[in-house]
């Protein structure tokens, strides 16, 4: 169902699909993809794993979190969210490694910026 997320492995796909719409009955929202990367199972289970840290302790410094996520990306994008911007994590199986996942991370993006 989420296999299309794997298209974000290629920068050229991101270039033409960098904005993701998440609309509800009340609100139209836009998020811009700023990081796409492979995550190993250890990222969730080991204390030094980024998702373990996020889930168990939270990141107090959201600007640092955005920088860490951007650094993990397979390619450099032209966007890093602000510290207060909500983030959306889209995650799917990637089969590159047992228990591996492919992660696409987006930051809230204002309509007048698009």
C-alpha positions as CSV (number, residue, x, y, z in Angstrom):
1,X,0.0,0.0,0.0
2,X,2.9,2.4,0.7
3,X,5.3,1.0,-1.9
4,X,5.1,4.3,-3.9
5,X,7.2,5.8,-1.0
6,X,10.1,3.9,-2.4
7,X,10.1,6.2,-5.4
8,X,11.6,8.8,-3.1
9,X,14.9,6.8,-3.3
10,X,15.5,8.8,-6.5
11,X,16.2,12.5,-6.2
12,X,14.5,13.1,-9.6
13,X,11.3,11.8,-8.1
14,X,11.6,14.1,-5.2
15,X,12.2,17.1,-7.5
16,X,8.8,16.6,-9.2
17,X,6.9,15.4,-6.1
18,X,8.4,17.3,-3.1
19,X,5.1,18.5,-1.8
20,X,2.7,16.1,-0.1
21,X,-0.9,17.0,0.6
22,X,-2.7,15.9,3.8
23,X,-6.2,17.1,3.7
24,X,-9.1,16.6,6.1
25,X,-12.7,17.9,5.8
26,X,-11.6,21.0,7.7
27,X,-8.0,21.7,6.7
28,X,-5.8,21.6,3.7
29,X,-2.2,20.9,4.7
30,X,1.0,20.8,2.7
31,X,4.2,19.1,3.8
32,X,7.5,19.2,2.0
33,X,9.8,16.2,1.9
34,X,13.2,17.0,3.2
35,X,14.6,13.6,4.0
36,X,14.4,10.1,2.5
37,X,16.5,7.3,3.9
38,X,16.8,3.6,4.9
39,X,16.4,2.7,8.5
40,X,17.5,-0.5,10.1
41,X,15.6,-2.4,12.7
42,X,18.2,-1.2,15.2
43,X,17.1,2.4,14.7
44,X,13.9,1.4,16.7
45,X,15.4,-1.1,19.1
46,X,18.9,0.2,20.1
47,X,19.2,3.1,22.5
48,X,21.4,5.0,20.1
49,X,18.8,4.6,17.3
50,X,17.1,7.7,16.1
51,X,13.6,6.4,16.4
52,X,14.3,4.8,19.8
53,X,15.4,8.2,21.1
54,X,12.4,9.9,19.5
55,X,9.9,7.4,20.9
56,X,11.3,6.9,24.4
57,X,12.8,10.3,25.2
58,X,11.5,12.8,22.6
59,X,13.8,15.3,21.0
60,X,13.9,18.5,23.1
61,X,15.8,20.3,20.3
62,X,13.6,19.9,17.2
63,X,16.0,21.9,15.1
64,X,18.7,19.3,15.9
65,X,16.2,16.5,15.1
66,X,15.5,18.1,11.6
67,X,19.2,18.4,11.0
68,X,19.9,14.8,12.0
69,X,17.1,13.6,9.7
70,X,18.3,15.8,6.8
71,X,21.8,14.4,7.3
72,X,20.5,10.8,7.0
73,X,18.9,11.6,3.7
74,X,20.0,9.9,0.5
75,X,20.2,13.3,-1.1
76,X,20.3,17.0,-0.1
77,X,17.1,18.9,-0.6
78,X,16.5,22.7,-0.6
79,X,14.4,22.6,2.5
80,X,14.9,22.1,6.2
81,X,11.8,22.7,8.4
82,X,11.8,25.3,11.2
83,X,12.1,24.1,14.8
84,X,8.4,24.6,15.5
85,X,7.2,23.0,12.2
86,X,5.2,19.7,12.7
87,X,6.9,16.7,11.0
88,X,5.3,13.8,9.3
89,X,7.0,10.4,9.0
90,X,5.9,8.1,6.2
91,X,7.5,4.7,6.6
92,X,7.3,1.5,4.6
93,X,9.0,-1.8,4.3
94,X,12.1,-1.7,2.0
95,X,13.5,-5.2,2.1
96,X,17.0,-3.9,1.7
97,X,17.8,-5.7,5.0
98,X,15.7,-7.9,7.3
99,X,13.5,-5.6,9.4
100,X,14.6,-2.6,7.2
101,X,12.4,0.3,6.4
102,X,12.3,3.2,4.1
103,X,11.5,6.5,5.7
104,X,10.3,9.7,4.1
105,X,10.1,12.8,6.4
106,X,8.2,16.0,5.7
107,X,7.9,19.3,7.4
108,X,4.9,21.5,7.4
109,X,4.9,23.8,4.4
110,X,2.9,27.0,4.1
111,X,0.7,27.4,0.9
112,X,2.2,30.7,0.1
113,X,5.7,29.2,0.0
114,X,4.8,26.5,-2.5
